[in-house]
Amino acid sequence: MLNRILLLCALFISFSTLPARAQTTSWVQLEAQSSLRAAEASAREYVLEFSDIAAFAISGGWYAVAIGPYGRDAAETRLRQLRAE
């Protein structure tokens, strides 16, 4: 229950600051889920590997599970690292 509350707080913070950060930050999307519950479950699994995991709504009623935020160059570098693994 505490994990869900923390994740929801992180979602709220992500949503409330997204317009301000959209121009200067990037996220590396790991997956997309069709429900909030599935995105939360995935985020809980990924948090064991990534400390900067987030889940948030994207267009079309889907939910992204992503790491970040990063600057554009750092996001591209991180994406290359993940693809190389």
C-alpha positions in Angstrom: 0.0 0.0 0.0 2.8 2.4 0.9 4.5 1.7 -2.5 1.3 2.6 -4.3 1.0 5.8 -2.4 4.6 6.7 -3.2 4.0 5.9 -6.9 0.9 8.0 -7.0 2.8 10.9 -5.4 5.5 10.5 -8.0 2.8 10.5 -10.7 1.3 13.7 -9.3 4.7 15.4 -9.2 5.4 14.2 -12.7 2.1 15.6 -14.0 2.3 18.9 -12.1 5.8 19.7 -13.4 5.6 18.1 -16.9 4.8 21.3 -18.8 7.6 23.2 -17.2 10.1 20.4 -17.9 8.9 19.3 -21.3 11.2 21.7 -23.2 14.4 20.9 -21.3 14.1 17.2 -20.3 13.6 13.8 -21.8 12.5 10.4 -20.6 13.6 7.0 -21.8 10.4 4.9 -22.1 10.9 1.3 -21.1 7.3 0.1 -21.9 3.7 1.2 -22.2 0.8 -0.3 -20.4 -2.9 0.0 -21.2 -3.9 0.5 -17.5 -2.7 2.4 -14.6 -2.7 -0.8 -12.5 -0.4 -2.6 -15.0 1.9 0.5 -15.2 2.2 0.6 -11.4 3.0 -3.1 -11.3 5.7 -2.7 -13.9 7.2 0.4 -12.1 7.4 -1.6 -8.9 9.4 -4.3 -10.6 11.7 -1.8 -12.4 12.4 0.2 -9.2 14.7 -2.7 -8.2 16.9 -1.9 -11.2 16.4 1.8 -11.7 16.2 4.5 -9.0 14.8 7.0 -11.4 11.7 5.1 -12.6 8.4 6.9 -13.2 5.0 6.0 -14.6 2.7 8.6 -16.2 -0.2 8.9 -18.6 0.5 9.3 -22.3 -1.8 9.8 -25.3 -4.4 7.4 -26.2 -5.2 6.3 -22.7 -1.9 4.4 -22.2 0.6 4.7 -19.4 4.4 5.0 -19.9 6.9 3.4 -17.6 10.1 5.4 -18.1 13.4 6.4 -16.5 14.5 10.0 -16.2 14.2 12.9 -16.5 17.4 13.5 -18.3 18.7 16.2 -20.6 18.4 15.3 -24.2 22.1 14.2 -24.6 22.0 12.2 -21.4 18.8 10.5 -22.4 20.3 9.5 -25.8 23.4 8.2 -24.0 21.3 6.2 -21.5 19.2 4.8 -24.3 22.3 3.6 -26.1 23.6 2.0 -22.9 20.3 0.1 -22.4 20.2 -1.1 -25.9 23.8 -2.4 -25.6 22.9 -4.5 -22.6 
